[in-house]
Amino acid sequence: MAVGTGSALRGGDFDTHAQGRAQLAAANLQGFFQAVIGGDQVERGKPAPDIYWRAAAALGVAAENCGVFEDSEPGLGAAHAAGARVVWIPDLAPVTRSAQKLASARAGSLREVAEFLKKRGS
């Protein structure tokens, strides 16, 4: 699995990256990912699909064969545009109903996603 974050990973946005790592660790998810792709590693950020195409390429698979967990409206649009199946994780930022419809499923929380992944043994 891979993480595709809109945050820059090289130089400049270290605090956001550290916060993201802390959130993954808090949900006990940090060991699940083989690649982490940042917004500074693609030409166009979300809602363009570039970050998901790059994450899929890092894993050696087509984006159409990927599932994406997303909490933001631009992220939902990006994952959908990449052709991936999208699971929406509601967060503090509001998401329009039209963006919600881009998701094929809804998770209750990041912790719920962590439990799902642990059960799958991913």
N, C-alpha and C positions, 0 to 999 in steps of 0.2 A: 504494500500500500504506500501511498504518497500523500504528502500535505501540499496543497497549493494555496499559499497565502498572498494576499495583496500587499502585505508588508514587505519592505526591503530587507534582505538578509545580509547584504554586504554594506558595510560602512554607514551610518546614518540613522538607522531605525532599530538599533540594538535593543532598546527598551521594549518595543512592541514584540520583537522576536523572543526576547527573554520571557515576556508575559505569555506569549503563545506556548512556549515550552513548559512554563509553569502550569498552564491550563491543561495541557496534555498529561503532564505528570500527575496533577490533582485527580484527573479522571482515569489514571493508570493506563494511559494509551501510548506513552512515549516509545515503547518497544515494538509497536506495530508497523512502523513506517520505515521503508527502505530509501525514500527520497523526500526531500523537502525543497519545494520550488517557491521562490519569492517573487514578488512583483517586479523587482529590479532585474530579473532574469528573463523577462519577456518584453517584447516590443510594445504590446498593448495590454493594459490592465483590464480587470473585470469592469464592465460586463462582456468584454471581448472574450472569446473562448481560449485564447493563447495559453493561459496558465494551465488549463486542463489538458490541452494537447501536449504541452511540454511534460507535465507530470506523467501522463500515459506513456509517452515516449521513453521517459526515464525507467519505466517499469517494463518496457518492451511489449506493450499492448496497445490496441486502438482505443481511443476515448469512448467509442461506442460500446466497448466491452467493460466499461468502468461504472462503478456506482460512486456518487458524490454525496457527501454530507455537507450541507450549506446552511448558514444562518442569516445571510444578507441578501437583499434584493439584487445587487449587482452580481453576486456569486451565483444565485439561482439562474439568472440570465446567462451567465458565462457557461455554467455546466450544461444547461439545456442547449445552448448554441454549439457546444462541443459534441453534442450527441450522446452524452452520458445520461444514465438514470440518476435522478436527483431525489435525495431525501432532505426535506426541510427540517431544520432544528430551530424552532422559534427562540429568539433572543430579545434583548432590550429594544433594539431598533425595529420600528414597525415595517412591515412588508405588505405591499398592496395585494389585494385579492388576485389580480391578474398574474403577479409574480408567484404567488402561492400555487396557482394552477400549473405552473411549470414543473412542480415537484410531483413525483409519482407516489410519494409517501411522506408522512410527517412523523418525526420522532419527538418524544416529550422533552428530552434533555440530552446534553452531552453524556451524562452518566448512563442514560438508557442506551445510547449508542455504544458506550464502552462495554456494557453487559452483553449486548448483541455480538460484538466482535469477540469477546472472550468465549462466548458459547460456541462461536464458529471456529475458534482456534486459529484465527487469522494471524 
